């Protein structure tokens, strides 16, 4: 079996402030590494239920982690919340593993009865919570690693048959009772069957959308109007589960090797970057001044201003600039500020130059001198795989600093963009003077956002409410782009043809067709098999037609997919979230809502100002908006609004403004 990829999370208020206090995390890593596991993450979070949940959720959503082990926070302490954080994410519990851990630990101490372990799968990852003590961690891992139990479990989760283990058990006359080993598809079908009959009502639990293997749920456009669906057949999923589904289905584009130029901004490194030589390679000056022997006392000395490799014998100064190599024989540099001109002369070009300089101070050996390798040593890691090359210039500068002329980065996705609807007109179409035209707002606004982020856009135009026209446009997008974004045609009208086109004609999979969010309930995410493209499946986002809904759902759902295609992982795929003090009261809705705001930096912190009416068709509510305040759903017996002065979280869409 391929190496087990592990993520380790230490849960501790103390260790989150002082990493040296984390003893259990490194022990887990060392033990698992001895058993051939590859540790991809070793992180620390405080005893905060949401931080624990979001970290583990992001790891599992990557699709590259086989085993997640947490340590700490499993007892009855006031701050112990790891079991609660993980339990809400578990899709398939593993009570047998929990029993094994407790039984093994109880042999060592009765206090093990106070531990509350949790185990089970989240997506394709096995998650196990361990106590925080080093002793307990060692004991629990000893139990889990006995006879290859852990690797066998992961092999089954990956879809393996476990034949080797079965053969070994058979040879010893043992039988496994009540398992479906050798037929892993049985459990898979039971899971999908259960999910397919999940309530279509309001959000509850964490029913993460799965790929469907049954008949299409979308309406058949060819049937009589009286036979068409009146209510959406797609389950209403939570925002969190929708995002998990997206990051499970979307992977990075293949790496390419490109020249190191400023055009790399927005790309993600597909390789670690190590220095291939010491920087600086020789002793160099840290200041503008004069290179000399440190034994030279204060006084007046001749100055050499022409380039030389070796400092002559005797007391002489050599003029040097910052970063220049010291000549052999020099072991210190005196700053210009610690000297003054004593005499001058006219050089061969007719310019006045320094002849003698008076030293006003004594310098020590090595003063104002950079040693070889003092900036970067040969072989040192300077940039990590997965790092975003930002427009701030630091990453490009680092690549140039270590002499990297070419670099491997993940390809940036090409985005195909189209609008749907007979009623829409292109803004630049030749039309008579009419005031009843509905101009296509979504394509221009989304194209501006995409190109502002550095993505190439293929404009597929406006598609009428005709199935053949939809298929023609979508096929063109599948041939020319890595991701398709459409707006309109996602609801239950007779002209809403995107879901049927994807499911019934393009052999696509609808991963979710409705989200419990305001605005953007009809938001749809699908993938379509492709050949001859960089990836096996092309993601399609069908966003609502209302302009504000389209832009909000673009930032919430599409941007994480774009960033994932670009090579980012986990939490890096999402736009940053910050606490802001809202300056206006904001009413709550039964659905979670993203309220458009202007976030401004003021002397006493970040403040958010509502852009006014939030109706989904009111695109002017996004003019000037650089943030989305994430409002919780209205709950029975709870508050009816977020009050002015409260501090909810906001998703940042752009640069924070400074209030003057």
Secondary structure by P-SEA (a helix, b strand, c coil): cccbbbbbbbbccccccccccccaaaaaaaaaaaacccccccccccccaaaaaaaaaaaaacccccbbbbcccccccccccaaaaaaaacccccaaaaaaaaaaaaacccccccbbbbbbbcccbbbbbbcccaaaaaaaaaaaaccaaaaaaaaaaacccaaaaaaaaaaacccccccccccaaaaaaaaaaaaaacccccccccccccccccccccccccccccccccccccccccaaaaaaaaaaaccccbbbbbccccccccccccbbbbbccccccccccccccccccccccbbbbbbbccccccccccbbbbbbccccccccccccccccccccccccccccccbbbbcbbbbcccccccccccccccccccccccccccccccccaaaaaaaaaacccbbbbcbbbbbbbbccccccccccccccccccccccccaaaaaaaaaaabbbbbbbccccccaaaaaaaaaaaaacccbbbbcccccccccccaaaaacccccccccccccccccccccccbbbbbccccccbbbbbbccccaaaaaaaaaacaaaaaaaaacccccccccbbbbbbccbbbbbcccbbbbbbbbbbccccbbbbbcccccccccccccccccccccccccccccccccccbbbbbbbccbbbbcc
